[in-house]
Amino acid sequence: MVNGMVTKKVTVTLPEGQLERVRKLVAKGAVESVSGFVTDAVSMSLDDAEGYGAMLREGLERTGGPMTRKERAWADRILGIKPRRRKKTV
């Protein structure tokens, strides 16, 4: 965690096994704290998500843009995704 960074305290729920593993890393001195570990993990996850979004946009640009309805319906059938029902507006 960067010193001087503005932070906000939140509650995060983790599976017991994951928390125990993080605490063992803290005890070994491999990471500074549970909070520091979670901050780094969130930062990496955000970078990954943003990177994947950029890769997807680039791939779509190279292959002709977003999928058409017909292409999306085909992909949904192949992947076994059932069509969503549209909500009726009253």
N, CA, C and O atoms as a GROMACS GRO file, in nm:
protein
  360
    1MET      N    1   0.085  -0.117   0.000
    1MET     CA    2   0.000   0.000   0.000
    1MET      C    3   0.090   0.124   0.000
    1MET      O    4   0.192   0.128   0.068
    2VAL      N    5   0.049   0.222  -0.076
    2VAL     CA    6   0.127   0.344  -0.088
    2VAL      C    7   0.100   0.432   0.034
    2VAL      O    8  -0.015   0.459   0.068
    3ASN      N    9   0.206   0.476   0.100
    3ASN     CA   10   0.189   0.566   0.215
    3ASN      C   11   0.131   0.698   0.169
    3ASN      O   12   0.166   0.749   0.063
    4GLY      N   13   0.041   0.752   0.250
    4GLY     CA   14  -0.019   0.879   0.217
    4GLY      C   15  -0.142   0.866   0.128
    4GLY      O   16  -0.208   0.965   0.098
    5MET      N   17  -0.174   0.743   0.086
    5MET     CA   18  -0.290   0.721   0.002
    5MET      C   19  -0.416   0.740   0.085
    5MET      O   20  -0.423   0.693   0.199
    6VAL      N   21  -0.515   0.808   0.030
    6VAL     CA   22  -0.642   0.825   0.099
    6VAL      C   23  -0.712   0.690   0.096
    6VAL      O   24  -0.728   0.630  -0.010
    7THR      N   25  -0.753   0.643   0.213
    7THR     CA   26  -0.817   0.513   0.222
    7THR      C   27  -0.950   0.525   0.294
    7THR      O   28  -0.979   0.625   0.359
    8LYS      N   29  -1.030   0.421   0.280
    8LYS     CA   30  -1.158   0.414   0.348
    8LYS      C   31  -1.172   0.272   0.400
    8LYS      O   32  -1.148   0.176   0.327
    9LYS      N   33  -1.211   0.258   0.524
    9LYS     CA   34  -1.226   0.127   0.585
    9LYS      C   35  -1.356   0.063   0.540
    9LYS      O   36  -1.462   0.126   0.544
   10VAL      N   37  -1.348  -0.062   0.497
   10VAL     CA   38  -1.466  -0.139   0.456
   10VAL      C   39  -1.457  -0.278   0.518
   10VAL      O   40  -1.351  -0.321   0.562
   11THR      N   41  -1.569  -0.346   0.520
   11THR     CA   42  -1.571  -0.484   0.567
   11THR      C   43  -1.574  -0.574   0.444
   11THR      O   44  -1.655  -0.554   0.354
   12VAL      N   45  -1.485  -0.672   0.442
   12VAL     CA   46  -1.478  -0.767   0.332
   12VAL      C   47  -1.492  -0.907   0.390
   12VAL      O   48  -1.429  -0.938   0.491
   13THR      N   49  -1.573  -0.989   0.329
   13THR     CA   50  -1.592  -1.126   0.375
   13THR      C   51  -1.512  -1.218   0.285
   13THR      O   52  -1.527  -1.216   0.163
   14LEU      N   53  -1.427  -1.301   0.347
   14LEU     CA   54  -1.344  -1.397   0.274
   14LEU      C   55  -1.370  -1.536   0.327
   14LEU      O   56  -1.405  -1.552   0.444
   15PRO      N   57  -1.354  -1.638   0.244
   15PRO     CA   58  -1.359  -1.774   0.295
   15PRO      C   59  -1.248  -1.792   0.400
   15PRO      O   60  -1.139  -1.738   0.386
   16GLU      N   61  -1.278  -1.870   0.504
   16GLU     CA   62  -1.182  -1.888   0.613
   16GLU      C   63  -1.046  -1.934   0.566
   16GLU      O   64  -0.943  -1.888   0.614
   17GLY      N   65  -1.045  -2.027   0.470
   17GLY     CA   66  -0.918  -2.080   0.420
   17GLY      C   67  -0.832  -1.974   0.356
   17GLY      O   68  -0.710  -1.973   0.374
   18GLN      N   69  -0.895  -1.884   0.280
   18GLN     CA   70  -0.819  -1.776   0.217
   18GLN      C   71  -0.763  -1.681   0.321
   18GLN      O   72  -0.647  -1.640   0.313
   19LEU      N   73  -0.845  -1.645   0.418
   19LEU     CA   74  -0.799  -1.554   0.522
   19LEU      C   75  -0.682  -1.615   0.600
   19LEU      O   76  -0.586  -1.546   0.631
   20GLU      N   77  -0.692  -1.743   0.630
   20GLU     CA   78  -0.584  -1.810   0.702
   20GLU      C   79  -0.455  -1.808   0.620
   20GLU      O   80  -0.347  -1.785   0.675
   21ARG      N   81  -0.465  -1.830   0.490
   21ARG     CA   82  -0.346  -1.826   0.404
   21ARG      C   83  -0.284  -1.688   0.403
   21ARG      O   84  -0.161  -1.675   0.408
   22VAL      N   85  -0.367  -1.584   0.396
   22VAL     CA   86  -0.314  -1.447   0.397
   22VAL      C   87  -0.246  -1.419   0.531
   22VAL      O   88  -0.138  -1.361   0.535
   23ARG      N   89  -0.311  -1.461   0.641
   23ARG     CA   90  -0.251  -1.439   0.774
   23ARG      C   91  -0.117  -1.511   0.788
   23ARG      O   92  -0.027  -1.459   0.854
   24LYS      N   93  -0.103  -1.627   0.729
   24LYS     CA   94   0.025  -1.699   0.732
   24LYS      C   95   0.132  -1.620   0.658
   24LYS      O   96   0.247  -1.614   0.701
   25LEU      N   97   0.094  -1.559   0.545
   25LEU     CA   98   0.189  -1.476   0.471
   25LEU      C   99   0.232  -1.355   0.554
   25LEU      O  100   0.349  -1.316   0.551
   26VAL      N  101   0.138  -1.297   0.628
   26VAL     CA  102   0.171  -1.184   0.715
   26VAL      C  103   0.266  -1.231   0.824
   26VAL      O  104   0.365  -1.164   0.853
   27ALA      N  105   0.236  -1.346   0.884
   27ALA     CA  106   0.320  -1.399   0.992
   27ALA      C  107   0.463  -1.427   0.945
   27ALA      O  108   0.559  -1.408   1.020
   28LYS      N  109   0.477  -1.471   0.821
   28LYS     CA  110   0.609  -1.499   0.764
   28LYS      C  111   0.682  -1.372   0.722
   28LYS      O  112   0.802  -1.374   0.694
   29GLY      N  113   0.609  -1.261   0.719
   29GLY     CA  114   0.669  -1.136   0.675
   29GLY      C  115   0.668  -1.120   0.524
   29GLY      O  116   0.732  -1.030   0.471
   30ALA      N  117   0.596  -1.209   0.454
   30ALA     CA  118   0.591  -1.202   0.308
   30ALA      C  119   0.506  -1.084   0.262
   30ALA      O  120   0.530  -1.029   0.154
   31VAL      N  121   0.408  -1.047   0.341
   31VAL     CA  122   0.326  -0.929   0.313
   31VAL      C  123   0.314  -0.849   0.441
   31VAL      O  124   0.328  -0.903   0.550
   32GLU      N  125   0.288  -0.719   0.426
   32GLU     CA  126   0.287  -0.629   0.541
   32GLU      C  127   0.167  -0.650   0.633
   32GLU      O  128   0.181  -0.651   0.755
   33SER      N  129   0.049  -0.668   0.572
   33SER     CA  130  -0.073  -0.680   0.651
   33SER      C  131  -0.183  -0.741   0.565
   33SER      O  132  -0.170  -0.750   0.443
   34VAL      N  133  -0.290  -0.784   0.630
   34VAL     CA  134  -0.405  -0.835   0.557
   34VAL      C  135  -0.460  -0.724   0.467
   34VAL      O  136  -0.489  -0.747   0.350
   35SER      N  137  -0.475  -0.604   0.522
   35SER     CA  138  -0.526  -0.492   0.443
   35SER      C  139  -0.437  -0.463   0.322
   35SER      O  140  -0.487  -0.439   0.212
   36GLY      N  141  -0.307  -0.465   0.343
   36GLY     CA  142  -0.213  -0.442   0.233
   36GLY      C  143  -0.226  -0.548   0.125
   36GLY      O  144  -0.222  -0.518   0.006
   37PHE      N  145  -0.241  -0.673   0.168
   37PHE     CA  146  -0.256  -0.783   0.072
   37PHE      C  147  -0.384  -0.763  -0.010
   37PHE      O  148  -0.381  -0.776  -0.132
   38VAL      N  149  -0.495  -0.732   0.058
   38VAL     CA  150  -0.622  -0.713  -0.011
   38VAL      C  151  -0.614  -0.594  -0.106
   38VAL      O  152  -0.666  -0.600  -0.218
   39THR      N  153  -0.550  -0.485  -0.063
   39THR     CA  154  -0.534  -0.368  -0.149
   39THR      C  155  -0.458  -0.405  -0.276
   39THR      O  156  -0.498  -0.366  -0.386
   40ASP      N  157  -0.348  -0.479  -0.261
   40ASP     CA  158  -0.270  -0.521  -0.378
   40ASP      C  159  -0.351  -0.614  -0.468
   40ASP      O  160  -0.345  -0.602  -0.590
   41ALA      N  161  -0.427  -0.707  -0.407
   41ALA     CA  162  -0.508  -0.800  -0.486
   41ALA      C  163  -0.616  -0.726  -0.565
   41ALA      O  164  -0.640  -0.758  -0.682
   42VAL      N  165  -0.680  -0.629  -0.503
   42VAL     CA  166  -0.783  -0.551  -0.572
   42VAL      C  167  -0.720  -0.471  -0.685
   42VAL      O  168  -0.777  -0.462  -0.794
   43SER      N  169  -0.605  -0.413  -0.660
   43SER     CA  170  -0.536  -0.335  -0.763
   43SER      C  171  -0.504  -0.422  -0.885
   43SER      O  172  -0.526  -0.381  -0.998
   44MET      N  173  -0.451  -0.542  -0.861
   44MET     CA  174  -0.419  -0.633  -0.971
   44MET      C  175  -0.545  -0.675  -1.045
   44MET      O  176  -0.546  -0.684  -1.168
   45SER      N  177  -0.651  -0.701  -0.971
   45SER     CA  178  -0.776  -0.743  -1.033
   45SER      C  179  -0.834  -0.632  -1.120
   45SER      O  180  -0.884  -0.658  -1.230
   46LEU      N  181  -0.828  -0.509  -1.072
   46LEU     CA  182  -0.875  -0.396  -1.152
   46LEU      C  183  -0.793  -0.380  -1.280
   46LEU      O  184  -0.848  -0.356  -1.387
   47ASP      N  185  -0.661  -0.394  -1.267
   47ASP     CA  186  -0.574  -0.384  -1.385
   47ASP      C  187  -0.609  -0.494  -1.485
   47ASP      O  188  -0.616  -0.468  -1.606
   48ASP      N  189  -0.632  -0.617  -1.436
   48ASP     CA  190  -0.670  -0.727  -1.524
   48ASP      C  191  -0.801  -0.698  -1.594
   48ASP      O  192  -0.812  -0.716  -1.716
   49ALA      N  193  -0.902  -0.655  -1.519
   49ALA     CA  194  -1.033  -0.629  -1.577
   49ALA      C  195  -1.025  -0.521  -1.684
   49ALA      O  196  -1.086  -0.534  -1.789
   50GLU      N  197  -0.950  -0.415  -1.657
   50GLU     CA  198  -0.934  -0.307  -1.755
   50GLU      C  199  -0.857  -0.356  -1.876
   50GLU      O  200  -0.888  -0.319  -1.990
   51GLY      N  201  -0.757  -0.440  -1.853
   51GLY     CA  202  -0.677  -0.495  -1.963
   51GLY      C  203  -0.760  -0.586  -2.052
   51GLY      O  204  -0.748  -0.580  -2.174
   52TYR      N  205  -0.844  -0.670  -1.990
   52TYR     CA  206  -0.929  -0.760  -2.068
   52TYR      C  207  -1.029  -0.680  -2.150
   52TYR      O  208  -1.057  -0.715  -2.264
   53GLY      N  209  -1.082  -0.574  -2.092
   53GLY     CA  210  -1.175  -0.489  -2.166
   53GLY      C  211  -1.110  -0.427  -2.288
   53GLY      O  212  -1.169  -0.421  -2.396
   54ALA      N  213  -0.986  -0.382  -2.271
   54ALA     CA  214  -0.912  -0.323  -2.383
   54ALA      C  215  -0.884  -0.428  -2.490
   54ALA      O  216  -0.896  -0.400  -2.609
   55MET      N  217  -0.846  -0.549  -2.448
   55MET     CA  218  -0.820  -0.656  -2.544
   55MET      C  219  -0.948  -0.692  -2.620
   55MET      O  220  -0.943  -0.715  -2.741
   56LEU      N  221  -1.061  -0.697  -2.550
   56LEU     CA  222  -1.187  -0.729  -2.615
   56LEU      C  223  -1.222  -0.622  -2.718
   56LEU      O  224  -1.260  -0.654  -2.830
   57ARG      N  225  -1.210  -0.494  -2.679
   57ARG     CA  226  -1.239  -0.386  -2.773
   57ARG      C  227  -1.151  -0.396  -2.897
   57ARG      O  228  -1.199  -0.382  -3.010
   58GLU      N  229  -1.021  -0.421  -2.877
   58GLU     CA  230  -0.928  -0.431  -2.989
   58GLU      C  231  -0.965  -0.550  -3.078
   58GLU      O  232  -0.964  -0.538  -3.201
   59GLY      N  233  -0.998  -0.662  -3.016
   59GLY     CA  234  -1.037  -0.779  -3.095
   59GLY      C  235  -1.163  -0.754  -3.176
   59GLY      O  236  -1.172  -0.794  -3.292
   60LEU      N  237  -1.260  -0.688  -3.115
   60LEU     CA  238  -1.383  -0.656  -3.187
   60LEU      C  239  -1.357  -0.562  -3.304
   60LEU      O  240  -1.416  -0.578  -3.411
   61GLU      N  241  -1.269  -0.465  -3.283
   61GLU     CA  242  -1.236  -0.371  -3.390
   61GLU      C  243  -1.170  -0.444  -3.507
   61GLU      O  244  -1.197  -0.414  -3.623
   62ARG      N  245  -1.083  -0.539  -3.476
   62ARG     CA  246  -1.011  -0.612  -3.581
   62ARG      C  247  -1.101  -0.710  -3.656
   62ARG      O  248  -1.073  -0.744  -3.771
   63THR      N  249  -1.210  -0.755  -3.593
   63THR     CA  250  -1.294  -0.858  -3.655
   63THR      C  251  -1.429  -0.805  -3.701
   63THR      O  252  -1.518  -0.885  -3.730
   64GLY      N  253  -1.446  -0.676  -3.710
   64GLY     CA  254  -1.569  -0.624  -3.766
   64GLY      C  255  -1.665  -0.563  -3.668
   64GLY      O  256  -1.780  -0.537  -3.703
   65GLY      N  257  -1.624  -0.540  -3.547
   65GLY     CA  258  -1.710  -0.472  -3.450
   65GLY      C  259  -1.791  -0.567  -3.365
   65GLY      O  260  -1.770  -0.688  -3.370
   66PRO      N  261  -1.882  -0.512  -3.287
   66PRO     CA  262  -1.962  -0.593  -3.196
   66PRO      C  263  -2.042  -0.699  -3.270
   66PRO      O  264  -2.070  -0.686  -3.390
   67MET      N  265  -2.079  -0.804  -3.197
   67MET     CA  266  -2.156  -0.913  -3.256
   67MET      C  267  -2.295  -0.864  -3.296
   67MET      O  268  -2.355  -0.780  -3.230
   68THR      N  269  -2.343  -0.920  -3.406
   68THR     CA  270  -2.480  -0.891  -3.448
   68THR      C  271  -2.575  -0.974  -3.361
   68THR      O  272  -2.531  -1.064  -3.290
   69ARG      N  273  -2.704  -0.944  -3.367
   69ARG     CA  274  -2.802  -1.024  -3.292
   69ARG      C  275  -2.795  -1.170  -3.333
   69ARG      O  276  -2.804  -1.260  -3.249
   70LYS      N  277  -2.780  -1.194  -3.463
   70LYS     CA  278  -2.773  -1.330  -3.515
   70LYS      C  279  -2.649  -1.402  -3.460
   70LYS      O  280  -2.657  -1.518  -3.418
   71GLU      N  281  -2.534  -1.334  -3.458
   71GLU     CA  282  -2.412  -1.393  -3.404
   71GLU      C  283  -2.425  -1.420  -3.255
   71GLU      O  284  -2.381  -1.524  -3.206
   72ARG      N  285  -2.486  -1.327  -3.183
   72ARG     CA  286  -2.505  -1.343  -3.039
   72ARG      C  287  -2.599  -1.461  -3.010
   72ARG      O  288  -2.574  -1.539  -2.918
   73ALA      N  289  -2.706  -1.475  -3.089
   73ALA     CA  290  -2.799  -1.587  -3.071
   73ALA      C  291  -2.728  -1.720  -3.098
   73ALA      O  292  -2.750  -1.817  -3.026
   74TRP      N  293  -2.643  -1.724  -3.202
   74TRP     CA  294  -2.566  -1.845  -3.232
   74TRP      C  295  -2.474  -1.879  -3.115
   74TRP      O  296  -2.468  -1.994  -3.072
   75ALA      N  297  -2.401  -1.780  -3.065
   75ALA     CA  298  -2.308  -1.803  -2.953
   75ALA      C  299  -2.384  -1.850  -2.829
   75ALA      O  300  -2.337  -1.939  -2.758
   76ASP      N  301  -2.498  -1.790  -2.803
   76ASP     CA  302  -2.579  -1.832  -2.688
   76ASP      C  303  -2.621  -1.977  -2.701
   76ASP      O  304  -2.616  -2.053  -2.604
   77ARG      N  305  -2.663  -2.018  -2.823
   77ARG     CA  306  -2.703  -2.158  -2.844
   77ARG      C  307  -2.584  -2.251  -2.820
   77ARG      O  308  -2.598  -2.352  -2.752
   78ILE      N  309  -2.469  -2.217  -2.875
   78ILE     CA  310  -2.349  -2.300  -2.861
   78ILE      C  311  -2.308  -2.313  -2.714
   78ILE      O  312  -2.268  -2.420  -2.669
   79LEU      N  313  -2.318  -2.202  -2.640
   79LEU     CA  314  -2.277  -2.200  -2.500
   79LEU      C  315  -2.386  -2.250  -2.405
   79LEU      O  316  -2.363  -2.264  -2.285
   80GLY      N  317  -2.505  -2.277  -2.459
   80GLY     CA  318  -2.614  -2.327  -2.376
   80GLY      C  319  -2.679  -2.220  -2.290
   80GLY      O  320  -2.734  -2.250  -2.184
   81ILE      N  321  -2.672  -2.095  -2.335
   81ILE     CA  322  -2.730  -1.985  -2.259
   81ILE      C  323  -2.873  -1.964  -2.307
   81ILE      O  324  -2.898  -1.944  -2.426
   82LYS      N  325  -2.965  -1.969  -2.213
   82LYS     CA  326  -3.106  -1.952  -2.248
   82LYS      C  327  -3.135  -1.804  -2.271
   82LYS      O  328  -3.081  -1.717  -2.203
   83PRO      N  329  -3.222  -1.775  -2.369
   83PRO     CA  330  -3.256  -1.634  -2.394
   83PRO      C  331  -3.323  -1.572  -2.272
   83PRO      O  332  -3.399  -1.637  -2.202
   84ARG      N  333  -3.292  -1.447  -2.249
   84ARG     CA  334  -3.355  -1.375  -2.138
   84ARG      C  335  -3.493  -1.331  -2.179
   84ARG      O  336  -3.516  -1.292  -2.293
   85ARG      N  337  -3.584  -1.337  -2.084
   85ARG     CA  338  -3.717  -1.283  -2.109
   85ARG      C  339  -3.713  -1.134  -2.084
   85ARG      O  340  -3.656  -1.088  -1.985
   86ARG      N  341  -3.772  -1.061  -2.172
   86ARG     CA  342  -3.777  -0.916  -2.152
   86ARG      C  343  -3.887  -0.884  -2.054
   86ARG      O  344  -3.995  -0.941  -2.058
   87LYS      N  345  -3.857  -0.791  -1.964
   87LYS     CA  346  -3.956  -0.749  -1.866
   87LYS      C  347  -4.061  -0.663  -1.936
   87LYS      O  348  -4.029  -0.575  -2.016
   88LYS      N  349  -4.186  -0.690  -1.903
   88LYS     CA  350  -4.294  -0.610  -1.959
   88LYS      C  351  -4.306  -0.481  -1.880
   88LYS      O  352  -4.304  -0.482  -1.757
   89THR      N  353  -4.319  -0.373  -1.951
   89THR     CA  354  -4.339  -0.244  -1.885
   89THR      C  355  -4.488  -0.220  -1.873
   89THR      O  356  -4.564  -0.247  -1.965
   90VAL      N  357  -4.527  -0.170  -1.758
   90VAL     CA  358  -4.670  -0.148  -1.732
   90VAL      C  359  -4.705  -0.006  -1.758
   90VAL      O  360  -4.821   0.033  -1.742
   0.00000   0.00000   0.00000
